[in-house]
Amino acid sequence: PIELNNRIPAYEVVYKWCPVKDRVVFQRAICILHNRTGYTLTATFSKKTWKTKGPEIDKILKSFTVQGMERG
C-alpha cells in the first residue's frame, strides 16, 4: 500500500522480468480504485534508468489525479 499526493490510497507492485536473453527489465505499477473506477499506472525501467530516473518518475506517478478525486 502507498498513498498518492492527494491522500488517495493505492497499491504498488514492482517486479523484474527478462523479456529476452540477457535483458532485465524492471516494471513498476501503481493501482488505484476510486469511486468504482480502476486506474493502473506503469513505468518500465532498465537497471540504470531505475537508479537515475526512478525518483523523478515516482513524483510523477504519485501526482496522478482526476477531477473530483481529491480526498480530505
Steps between C-alpha positions, in 0.01 A plus 500: 500500500603859424329837503487747213580867556126574522470241784318243283606146595663286232701181462845468352653194336864490388634204311791392285479289188711391206317550168796363302829334585746731679244780535357591843205739529349647816137598497314706755120504509276712718137389525227737617133430562293814547122532476467161327754594231837328484820660374835335433814706451815323383860594443766275351870536579839355429728457800669831412181702449352356822787665688521822297135572416317302770453788749375732226252241372387436860400866531309483170312181590406622849366827359228317299153645541173535315241768559304429816760256629634717781451360846501688823 
